[in-house]
Amino acid sequence: MRNLDEFAAALSQVTAQATGAAVTSAQTQSVIAAAASGGEDAVRRAVAGMSTAELQQLPQQLKR
């Protein structure tokens, strides 16, 4: 039973990380699209709802 609990916890952690990466990737794409089509104001609107952690990840995502 303990191994199953450990596996479930590890799976939950990996799933949360993958979900977070997908959200960050989608947000990065929206920032790129805003910059390409709308300029500075569009980018401001695109990043307005992002957390500090998400904003800190943005440069790494843009390099990919």
C-alpha positions as CSV (number, residue, x, y, z in Angstrom):
1,M,0.0,0.0,0.0
2,R,2.8,2.4,0.8
3,N,4.4,2.0,-2.7
4,L,1.0,2.8,-4.3
5,D,0.6,5.9,-2.1
6,E,4.2,7.0,-3.1
7,F,3.4,6.4,-6.7
8,A,0.2,8.3,-6.5
9,A,1.9,11.3,-4.9
10,A,4.7,11.3,-7.5
11,L,2.2,11.0,-10.3
12,S,0.2,13.9,-8.9
13,Q,3.4,16.0,-8.7
14,V,4.4,15.3,-12.3
15,T,0.8,16.0,-13.5
16,A,0.8,19.4,-11.7
17,Q,4.2,20.3,-13.2
18,A,3.0,19.3,-16.7
19,T,-0.2,21.3,-16.3
20,G,1.8,24.3,-15.1
21,A,4.1,24.1,-18.1
22,A,1.2,23.9,-20.5
23,V,-0.4,26.9,-18.9
24,T,2.9,28.9,-19.1
25,S,3.4,27.8,-22.7
26,A,-0.1,29.0,-23.6
27,Q,0.4,32.3,-21.9
28,T,3.7,32.7,-23.7
29,Q,2.0,32.1,-27.0
30,S,-0.6,34.8,-26.2
31,V,2.1,37.3,-25.3
32,I,3.9,36.6,-28.6
33,A,0.7,36.9,-30.5
34,A,-0.2,40.2,-28.7
35,A,3.3,41.6,-29.5
36,A,3.0,40.6,-33.1
37,S,-0.4,42.1,-33.7
38,G,-1.1,44.7,-31.2
39,G,2.1,46.2,-29.9
40,E,2.8,47.4,-26.4
41,D,-0.7,47.9,-25.1
42,A,-1.7,44.4,-26.2
43,V,1.3,42.9,-24.5
44,R,0.4,44.8,-21.3
45,R,-3.1,43.3,-21.4
46,A,-1.7,39.8,-22.1
47,V,0.6,39.9,-19.1
48,A,-1.7,41.7,-16.7
49,G,-3.2,38.5,-15.3
50,M,0.1,36.6,-15.0
51,S,1.7,36.0,-11.6
52,T,5.2,37.0,-10.7
53,A,6.4,33.4,-11.1
54,E,4.8,33.2,-14.5
55,L,6.4,36.4,-15.6
56,Q,9.8,35.2,-14.4
57,Q,9.4,32.1,-16.5
58,L,8.5,34.1,-19.6
59,P,12.1,34.8,-20.8
60,Q,13.0,31.1,-20.7
61,Q,9.8,30.2,-22.6
62,L,10.6,32.8,-25.2
63,K,14.0,31.3,-25.8
64,R,12.4,27.9,-26.7
